[in-house]
Amino acid sequence: MTRTTYRCTCGALLEFKQDLEKEPGIATPSWKCTDCGTPVPGQIAEKVRHQHPS
């Protein structure tokens, strides 16, 4: 299975769930970069958050 990675506008490489922060108080999950708080596209965030470091 191919790993999904996402390069945030701040330059951070998002690869695992710990790289994402869930937006509080929203019924539909919304994710953002833990480094800068920039929103991450939902489809990418869902793939990244299910990956674990091996």
KAQUI-V816167 format. One record per residue. RES is the residue in one letter. PHI is phi as a letter, one per 40 degrees, with the letter a starting at -180 (999 if undefined). PSI is psi in degrees with one decimal (999 if undefined). OMEGA is omega as a letter, one per 20 degrees, with the letter a starting at -180 (NA if undefined). Layout:
# KAQUI-V816167
res->RES phi->PHI psi->PSI omega->OMEGA
res->RES phi->PHI psi->PSI omega->OMEGA
This chain:
# KAQUI-V816167
res->M phi->999 psi->136.6 omega->a
res->T phi->c psi->136.6 omega->r
res->R phi->c psi->142.1 omega->r
res->T phi->b psi->130.6 omega->r
res->T phi->b psi->158.0 omega->a
res->Y phi->a psi->129.6 omega->r
res->R phi->c psi->113.5 omega->r
res->C phi->c psi->161.2 omega->r
res->T phi->c psi->-21.9 omega->r
res->C phi->c psi->-7.8 omega->r
res->G phi->h psi->-9.3 omega->a
res->A phi->c psi->140.4 omega->r
res->L phi->c psi->116.8 omega->a
res->L phi->c psi->118.3 omega->a
res->E phi->b psi->-28.5 omega->a
res->F phi->b psi->167.1 omega->a
res->K phi->d psi->-36.7 omega->a
res->Q phi->c psi->-11.5 omega->r
res->D phi->c psi->-6.8 omega->a
res->L phi->b psi->151.3 omega->r
res->E phi->b psi->130.0 omega->a
res->K phi->c psi->134.9 omega->r
res->E phi->c psi->121.3 omega->a
res->P phi->c psi->150.7 omega->r
res->G phi->g psi->12.6 omega->a
res->I phi->b psi->130.3 omega->a
res->A phi->c psi->-47.7 omega->r
res->T phi->c psi->127.2 omega->a
res->P phi->d psi->133.0 omega->r
res->S phi->b psi->129.6 omega->a
res->W phi->b psi->150.0 omega->r
res->K phi->a psi->162.6 omega->r
res->C phi->c psi->133.9 omega->r
res->T phi->c psi->-23.0 omega->a
res->D phi->c psi->-43.7 omega->a
res->C phi->b psi->-13.1 omega->r
res->G phi->g psi->8.4 omega->r
res->T phi->c psi->133.2 omega->r
res->P phi->c psi->141.6 omega->r
res->V phi->b psi->134.5 omega->r
res->P phi->d psi->134.9 omega->a
res->G phi->d psi->-45.0 omega->a
res->Q phi->c psi->-40.3 omega->r
res->I phi->c psi->-46.3 omega->a
res->A phi->d psi->-41.4 omega->r
res->E phi->c psi->-40.0 omega->r
res->K phi->c psi->-45.7 omega->a
res->V phi->c psi->-42.3 omega->a
res->R phi->c psi->-15.5 omega->r
res->H phi->c psi->0.1 omega->r
res->Q phi->c psi->145.1 omega->r
res->H phi->b psi->144.4 omega->r
res->P phi->c psi->139.2 omega->r
res->S phi->c psi->999 omega->NA
